[in-house]
């Protein structure tokens, strides 16, 4: 399979071994304002309240701001929105005015503000990793939208996970479904051996959405680079291109900045599975996908992958943005609940219960276990903020879990693009493709 220029710039290929690298990572980090050897700044929280700064002020950031403001007004959390940053000044200024916060166009200026204790990153995928690293090195706790990094940035994902661990800062990935008590109940049941050795899992995500004008409208078609729009900051380490108003506002359609279902939706469905199984890096991944419905986009709208883990369990992740029927066993909009099969039985999820069905020949009996609460976006934030106050890095969706999930997703994207099976070299901690 032929590779595009953007792919070959990030992937070095030999006849039998294909290794993912971030080209000149140290140079790229330097360009993004990250400097090796800089010690983390001390945590700045002189009062009982936490100041939140938003890096990115688009529609998703608006949802986060609404939750934070609700937690504040309902006295559920001592928290304030103190700063907002965006590469498009009108967007940053509007949010800052609405919440009586400071407005920035350079996120490094926001990180230098001592009033900011916590940052929420809601920028295009390819900027996440650099901003995570800069934030924890500045001593800030980080809530970052999924995915952890862009699909071509495996080395950056590794670096970001390392930097979060080294910093001691609290991290939460925006997979808010991890607030659902179902996954925590099931994790304990699996760890206790109820289903025996896990062997097979099915999960998926189905929705309708082209990420074009209906999904990501262009608020100003006359917007142009200049003092109010920083095109270079938006591009980051992506291929240099002339300004395109669609790319700037509808970036999820383009492979330079996004990946389609595999990195936009699958973090929601795979993260609970990886957490419940207690696995880390895959052994092998195979995937197929493509543009089946929306020809105007560059990223796939349909994607299916098989992930084999060293623990001898396979996870099938299925999905499309061309149909929103997830089939049976639904939990949340478009989210197909996992079916977790083990030697001794299976776990499914029905309403407010985790359902255990014994395997044929098993001496176990069917059982049902109560789910204490469902998914709650505000609970995901409350969990994060509580961990920030307590210095507890074990959030619902911590950086190491995000790194493990992102590795599998990156392997799937590479498999789909190359037509080869990707493998993981645990000793070297790198992705390889054999038979390419």
C-alpha positions in Angstrom: 0.0 0.0 0.0 1.4 3.4 -1.0 1.8 6.0 1.8 1.0 9.6 1.7 3.7 12.3 2.2 2.4 13.1 5.7 2.6 9.4 6.6 6.1 8.8 5.2 7.4 11.8 7.1 6.3 10.1 10.4 7.1 6.5 9.6 10.4 4.9 8.6 10.0 1.6 6.7 12.4 -1.3 6.0 11.6 -4.5 4.1 10.6 -6.5 7.2 10.4 -3.9 10.0 8.4 -0.7 10.2 9.1 1.5 13.2 7.0 4.5 14.3 9.0 7.5 15.2 8.2 11.2 15.7 10.7 12.9 13.4 13.1 15.0 15.3 11.0 14.9 18.4 13.4 17.1 20.4 13.4 19.8 17.7 9.6 19.7 17.6 9.3 19.9 21.3 11.6 22.9 21.3 9.5 24.6 18.6 6.5 24.0 20.8 8.2 25.7 23.7 9.1 22.5 25.6 12.7 22.4 26.9 14.5 19.4 28.1 15.9 19.5 31.6 13.4 22.1 32.9 12.2 21.1 36.4 8.4 21.3 37.1 7.3 24.4 38.7 5.7 24.1 42.2 2.0 23.6 42.3 0.3 27.0 42.6 -2.8 26.7 44.8 -2.4 29.2 47.7 -6.1 29.2 48.4 -8.8 26.5 48.6 -10.1 27.4 45.1 -8.7 26.0 41.9 -8.2 28.2 38.9 -8.9 26.6 35.5 -7.4 27.8 32.3 -8.7 26.6 28.9 -6.4 25.9 26.0 -8.8 25.8 23.1 -12.1 27.6 23.2 -14.2 25.8 20.5 -17.5 23.9 21.0 -16.0 21.1 23.0 -14.3 23.5 25.3 -17.6 25.3 25.7 -19.1 22.0 27.0 -16.3 21.8 29.6 -16.8 25.5 30.6 -20.5 24.9 31.1 -19.8 21.9 33.5 -17.1 23.9 35.4 -19.5 26.8 35.8 -22.3 24.5 37.0 -20.0 22.9 39.5 -19.0 26.4 40.8 -22.6 27.8 41.0 -23.9 24.7 42.6 -21.1 24.8 45.2 -20.1 21.3 44.2 -16.5 22.4 43.6 -14.4 25.4 44.7 -13.3 26.2 41.2 -13.1 29.2 38.9 -12.6 29.8 35.1 -9.7 32.2 35.1 -8.1 32.1 31.7 -9.0 31.1 28.1 -6.6 30.7 25.1 -7.4 30.1 21.4 -5.5 30.5 18.1 -8.5 32.5 16.9 -8.9 35.7 19.0 -12.7 36.2 18.6 -13.3 32.8 20.1 -11.0 33.3 23.0 -12.3 36.8 23.7 -16.0 35.6 23.6 -15.4 32.9 26.1 -13.2 35.1 28.3 -15.9 37.8 28.4 -18.6 35.3 29.2 -16.8 33.9 32.2 -14.9 37.1 33.3 -11.6 35.4 32.5 -8.3 36.5 30.9 -7.9 36.0 27.2 -4.7 34.7 25.5 -3.7 33.6 22.0 -0.4 31.9 23.1 -1.1 29.0 25.5 2.4 29.4 27.0 1.4 32.8 28.4 -1.6 31.1 30.0 0.7 28.5 31.6 2.8 31.3 33.0 -0.2 32.8 34.8 0.0 31.9 38.6 -3.8 32.0 38.8 -4.0 28.9 36.7 -3.8 25.7 38.7 -5.5 23.4 36.2 -5.6 23.4 32.4 -8.3 21.9 30.1 -6.9 21.1 26.7 -9.5 21.0 23.9 -7.4 21.6 20.8 -6.9 19.6 17.6 -5.4 16.1 18.2 -1.9 16.9 17.0 -1.4 19.6 19.6 -2.4 17.6 22.7 0.9 15.9 23.4 3.0 19.1 23.3 0.5 21.0 25.4 0.3 18.2 28.0 4.1 18.2 28.3 4.3 22.0 28.6 1.5 22.1 31.1 2.9 19.5 33.6 6.3 21.0 33.3 4.7 24.3 34.3 3.3 22.6 37.4 -0.3 22.5 36.2 -2.7 19.6 36.5 -4.2 18.6 33.2 -7.6 17.5 31.8 -7.1 16.7 28.2 -9.7 15.8 25.6 -9.2 12.5 23.8 -7.2 11.3 22.0 -4.0 11.4 24.0 -2.1 12.4 20.8 -2.5 12.3 17.0 -2.3 8.9 15.3 1.2 9.7 13.9 2.7 10.7 17.2 3.5 7.5 19.1 6.8 8.7 20.4 5.1 11.9 21.6 2.5 9.8 23.4 5.3 7.9 25.1 7.0 11.1 26.0 3.8 12.7 27.4 3.1 9.7 29.6 6.7 9.8 30.9 6.5 13.6 31.6 3.2 13.3 33.5 4.6 10.5 35.7 7.8 12.4 36.3 5.9 15.6 37.2 3.6 14.2 39.8 0.8 16.3 38.3 -2.8 14.9 38.1 -4.0 13.9 34.6 -7.4 13.0 33.3 -8.3 12.1 29.7 -11.6 13.3 28.5 -13.1 9.8 28.2 -16.0 10.8 30.5 -17.6 7.4 30.1 -15.0 6.2 32.6 -17.3 7.9 35.2 -19.8 5.0 34.7 -19.9 2.7 37.7 -20.5 -0.2 35.4 -16.9 -0.5 34.3 -15.6 -0.4 37.9 -18.0 -3.1 39.0 -17.0 -5.3 36.1 -13.3 -4.7 36.6 -13.5 -6.1 40.1 -15.6 -9.1 39.0 -13.0 -9.9 36.3 -10.2 -9.5 38.8 -12.0 -11.8 41.2 -12.1 -14.5 38.6 -15.9 -14.6 38.0 -15.6 -15.2 34.2 -12.3 -17.1 34.5 -9.6 -16.3 32.0 -10.9 -13.5 29.6 -10.6 -14.6 26.0 -12.7 -12.4 23.8 -14.4 -8.9 23.9 -16.7 -7.1 21.5 -17.3 -3.4 21.6 -17.9 -0.5 19.3 -19.1 3.0 18.5 -21.7 3.9 15.9 -23.0 7.4 14.9 -23.9 9.5 12.0 -21.7 12.5 11.3 -19.4 13.7 8.5 -17.7 16.5 10.5 -18.5 18.8 7.7 -20.7 21.8 7.9 -23.3 20.0 10.0 -20.8 18.8 12.5 -18.2 21.6 12.6 -19.7 24.8 11.1 -17.4 27.6 10.0 -18.3 30.6 12.1 -16.4 33.1 9.9 -15.7 32.3 6.3 -13.7 35.5 6.0 -11.3 34.6 8.8 -7.6 35.0 7.7 -4.2 34.6 9.3 -3.0 37.8 11.1 -3.1 39.3 14.5 -6.4 37.6 15.3 -5.7 34.2 13.8 -2.4 32.2 14.4 -2.3 29.7 11.6 1.3 28.6 12.5 0.2 27.8 16.0 -2.7 25.7 14.7 -0.4 23.8 12.3 2.1 22.8 15.0 4.1 19.9 13.8 1.6 19.0 11.0 2.7 19.5 7.4 3.0 23.1 6.4 0.2 24.3 4.2 -1.3 27.5 3.0 -4.2 28.7 5.1 -7.6 27.0 4.5 -10.6 28.2 6.5 -12.1 24.7 6.3 -9.0 23.1 7.8 -8.9 25.6 10.6 -12.5 25.3 11.7 -13.3 21.7 10.5 -10.1 20.1 11.3 -11.6 16.7 12.2 -12.1 16.0 8.5 -8.3 16.1 7.8 -5.7 13.4 8.4 -3.1 16.0 9.3 -5.0 16.8 12.5 -7.4 13.9 13.2 -8.0 10.2 12.5 -11.7 9.6 12.2 -13.5 7.0 14.4 -10.4 5.1 15.5 -9.0 8.1 17.4 -12.0 10.3 17.8 -14.6 7.7 19.0 -12.8 4.5 19.9 -11.1 6.0 23.0 -14.6 6.1 24.5 -15.2 2.4 23.9 -11.7 0.9 24.3 -10.6 2.7 27.4 -13.2 1.0 29.7 -12.2 -2.4 28.1 -8.5 -1.9 28.7 -9.2 -0.8 32.3 -11.6 -3.7 33.0 -9.2 -6.3 31.6 -6.1 -4.8 33.3 -4.0 -5.1 30.2 -1.5 -2.6 28.8 0.2 -2.8 25.4 -1.2 -5.0 22.6 0.8 -7.9 21.1 -0.7 -7.4 17.6 -3.3 -5.3 15.9 -5.1 -5.6 12.5 -7.5 -3.1 11.1 -9.5 -2.2 8.0 -11.4 1.0 7.3 -12.0 3.7 4.8 -14.2 6.5 3.5 -17.5 4.7 2.8 -20.1 7.5 3.0 -18.5 11.0 3.2 -16.1 11.6 0.2 -15.4 15.2 1.2 -13.3 14.1 4.2 -9.8 12.7 4.3 -10.1 10.5 7.4 -12.0 7.2 7.5 -15.7 7.3 8.4 -15.8 3.5 9.0 -13.2 1.5 11.0 -12.9 -2.0 12.4 -10.0 -3.5 14.3 -8.8 -6.6 16.2 -6.5 -6.2 19.1 -4.6 -9.2 20.5 -3.1 -8.8 23.9 -0.2 -10.9 25.4 -2.7 -12.2 28.0 -4.3 -14.2 25.2 -7.5 -12.1 24.9 -8.7 -10.5 21.7 -10.7 -7.3 21.6 -12.9 -6.5 18.5 -13.7 -2.8 18.1 -16.2 -2.0 15.5 -17.6 1.3 14.3 -18.9 3.6 11.6 -20.0 7.2 11.3 -22.4 6.2 8.5 -25.0 4.7 10.8 -26.0 5.3 14.4 -27.5 1.9 15.3 -25.2 0.2 17.7 -27.3 -2.9 17.8 -28.0 -4.7 21.1 -26.4 -4.0 24.4 -26.3 -0.3 24.2 -25.0 2.0 26.9 -24.9 5.7 26.0 -25.5 7.3 22.6 -23.9 5.2 19.9 -21.8 3.3 22.4 -22.1 -0.5 22.0 -21.4 -2.0 25.4 -18.7 -4.6 25.7 -19.5 -8.2 25.7 -16.7 -9.7 27.8 -16.2 -13.5 27.4 -14.1 -15.7 29.6 -13.5 -19.4 30.0 -16.2 -19.6 32.7 -18.8 -17.2 31.4 -19.6 -13.7 30.0 -20.4 -10.3 31.3 -22.9 -8.0 29.6 -24.5 -4.8 30.7 -28.3 -4.3 31.0 -29.8 -1.1 32.4 -28.5 -0.7 36.0 -27.0 -4.2 36.2 -23.9 -6.1 35.1 -25.1 -9.5 34.0 -23.1 -12.7 34.4 -24.0 -15.6 32.1 -22.2 -18.9 32.8 -20.5 -20.7 29.9 -21.7 -24.0 28.7 -20.6 -26.7 31.1 -19.8 -24.3 33.9 -21.0 -25.0 37.4 -21.6 -21.3 38.1 -25.1 -19.8 38.2 -26.4 -16.7 36.5 -25.9 -13.5 38.5 -26.7 -9.8 38.4 -24.7 -7.0 40.0 -26.0 -3.5 40.7 -24.4 -0.6 38.9 -24.2 2.3 41.4 -24.4 5.1 38.8 -24.2 5.7 35.1 -21.9 8.0 33.1 -21.9 11.6 34.3 -19.8 14.3 32.6 -19.8 16.4 35.8 -18.7 13.4 37.9 -15.7 12.9 35.6 -14.7 16.5 36.3 -15.4 16.2 40.0 -13.2 13.1 40.2 -10.4 15.0 38.5 -10.7 18.1 40.7 -10.9 16.0 43.9 -7.7 14.2 42.8 -6.0 17.6 42.2 -6.8 18.7 45.7 -5.6 15.4 47.2 -2.6 14.9 45.0 -4.0 11.6 43.9 -2.9 10.7 40.4 -5.2 7.7 40.1 -8.0 9.4 38.3 -10.8 7.7 36.3 -8.7 8.0 33.1 -5.0 8.5 34.0 -2.1 9.2 31.6 -0.7 5.6 31.6 -4.1 4.2 30.7 -4.5 6.8 28.0 -1.0 5.9 26.6 -1.8 2.2 26.5 -5.2 2.8 24.7 -3.6 5.3 22.3 -0.9 2.8 21.4 -3.5 0.3 20.3 -5.4 2.9 18.3 -2.2 4.1 16.6 -1.3 0.5 15.7 -4.8 0.1 14.2 -4.5 3.3 12.1 -1.1 2.1 10.8 -2.5 -1.3 10.0 -5.3 0.2 8.1 -3.1 2.5 6.1 -0.4 -0.1 5.3 -2.5 -3.3 5.0 -0.1 -5.0 7.4 -0.4 -6.4 10.9 1.2 -4.2 13.5 3.1 -5.6 16.5 4.4 -4.2 19.7 8.0 -4.7 20.8 7.7 -4.5 24.6 11.5 -4.6 25.2 12.1 -1.5 23.0 8.6 0.0 23.6 8.0 0.6 19.9 5.5 -0.3 17.2 6.6 -2.5 14.3 5.0 -3.8 11.2 6.1 -7.2 9.9 5.6 -8.2 6.3 5.2 -4.7 5.1 
